[in-house]
Amino acid sequence: MTSSMIAKRYALALFQIAKEHNLLDEMEEELRVVKEVFTYSSDLKAVLQSPKLEPSEKKTILTTAFASMNQYVVNTLLLLIDRHREGELVSVADEFIELANEERGIAEAEVYTTRPLTEDERKAFSSIFAAKVGKKALRIENIVDTDLLGGVRLRIGNRIYDGSLRGKLDRLERKLLG
């Protein structure tokens, strides 16, 4: 069984529990925190993947680190430790977030701009591009990219909408050389 299939199974089980108990928003936010912690804390990831530590020690670390979180989320993390699936923690969080977004009709989007977007600009991007991808709204992560020169580049899943000056120059160059 591939790693993504394993993560999907755990995420789906947790998602069903979240829906049953009306905890979808809370658990999604907590899993975003878990994902961020494991993405940006290579020390914690290394400790949990160390074969030198007993599973009980790893579980104590997780229980302490995420003590304020919902018990269902913590229990899922502990279950992953029990099953020696420490490497799946971020993937389970990603899969859960994807399920929650699908439930709400939301898509994750990365918007690359030369400056931070205003709230009105975020709403405009959300309403225009959500309709293009068949969603109700977009959850926008604004990434300031000084290499753009001007304009905007938007990524939703595997779709890229490139209205940046850099993209236009690259297309023009390909056209002239081709």
Secondary structure, 3 states (H helix, E strand, C coil): CCHHHHHHHHHHHHHHHHHHCCCHHHHHHHHHHHHHHHHHCHHHHHHHHCCCCCHHHHHHHHHHHCCCCCHHHHHHHHHHHHCCCHHHHHHHHHHHHHHHHHHHCEEEEEEEECCCCCHHHHHHHHHHHHHHCCCCEEEEEEEECHHHCCCEEEEECCEEEECCHHHHHHHHHHHHHC
